[in-house]
Amino acid sequence: PKNAWSDRVPARGDAFTGIRLSRRRDIPFLRRIYRKSFGDGQKSEDLLFGELYGEDNCYVLTRFGFPAAMAFVLPVSVRGEGKEWHGCYLYAVATHPGQRGKGFGSRLISRIHADAEARGLDFALLVPATPELFGFYARLGYESAGRICRYEYVSFAPLTDRPEVIHISGDWYGMARERMLRGQIHLVWQEQLLMYQSKMLSLFGGGFCLLRENGADIGCAAISRAGGALDVQEILVPPGRLSASLAALAAHYGAGRVNVRLEAARGEGMGIQAQKLAAVCAPPAARAALQELYVALVMD
């Protein structure tokens, strides 16, 4: 049958394939799929399967009984304008390279959609690993959402009015983030996933930060490092304090170059072209509201 979130009909399977929730004995096969698909390194892999994996949050498509494709399905919500939508975030969606081109990924996602709909969820959201994959997900009913602007800040001279940078835990970051995004339609992360993200950022020399001036919190940021540059995956501060906050982060981490992910509205106001970040699949009633939601902080 057709998925009510989309008019796409999932491909049929065969007698040798099946879809189910994973089991712990699948982990060696899932690790191999993840390693061959993403190559994020052993520490990231260990964190994923040691901290986040659960038999109830990872779907597998099996071929002759062995996992050939996988997808983590994690609980998230979208909040704003006095409403809240509950959905799932698809993470580490991958097919073993030797099994690609057979429609396994499409079938797996269609099954996840059907189960999510049966549970009364409002949407599924994911971040394609490459821009080319937006076309693949569009064929499964996804539309782009959560646009961002990428901005490079180069710290040439110190600023005397920089805010203080304070490292905080995932749960504190979630509360600070909610304060900054109040009234705006945005993706909300559960505490467990924020704690996981905190550990993941730490693997790359960063973490969650609070920005404070004169004893008052003015914003927050999610930081990682890539080579000699600082990656600001999310920064939420008043418009007039962006440069000073980036200078503070650059000084705190000892970086001369900062790559920033800005919300689309702010970046476009600075003359920066917005880019696609995420994609969402939802029934028509929720789709319009979700297309322009704020995402930025993602597990990518």
Secondary structure as UniProt FT lines:
FT   TURN            4..5
FT   TURN            15..16
FT   STRAND          17..21
FT   HELIX           24..26
FT   HELIX           27..38
FT   HELIX           42..47
FT   HELIX           48..52
FT   TURN            55..57
FT   STRAND          58..63
FT   TURN            64..65
FT   STRAND          66..80
FT   TURN            81..82
FT   STRAND          83..95
FT   HELIX           97..99
FT   TURN            100..101
FT   HELIX           104..118
FT   TURN            119..120
FT   STRAND          123..126
FT   TURN            131..132
FT   HELIX           133..138
FT   TURN            139..141
FT   STRAND          143..145
FT   STRAND          148..154
FT   TURN            160..161
FT   STRAND          164..168
FT   HELIX           170..180
FT   TURN            181..183
FT   STRAND          186..189
FT   HELIX           191..203
FT   TURN            204..205
FT   STRAND          207..213
FT   TURN            214..215
FT   STRAND          216..226
FT   TURN            227..228
FT   STRAND          229..236
FT   HELIX           239..241
FT   HELIX           242..253
FT   STRAND          257..263
FT   HELIX           264..269
FT   TURN            270..271
FT   STRAND          278..281
FT   HELIX           284..291
//
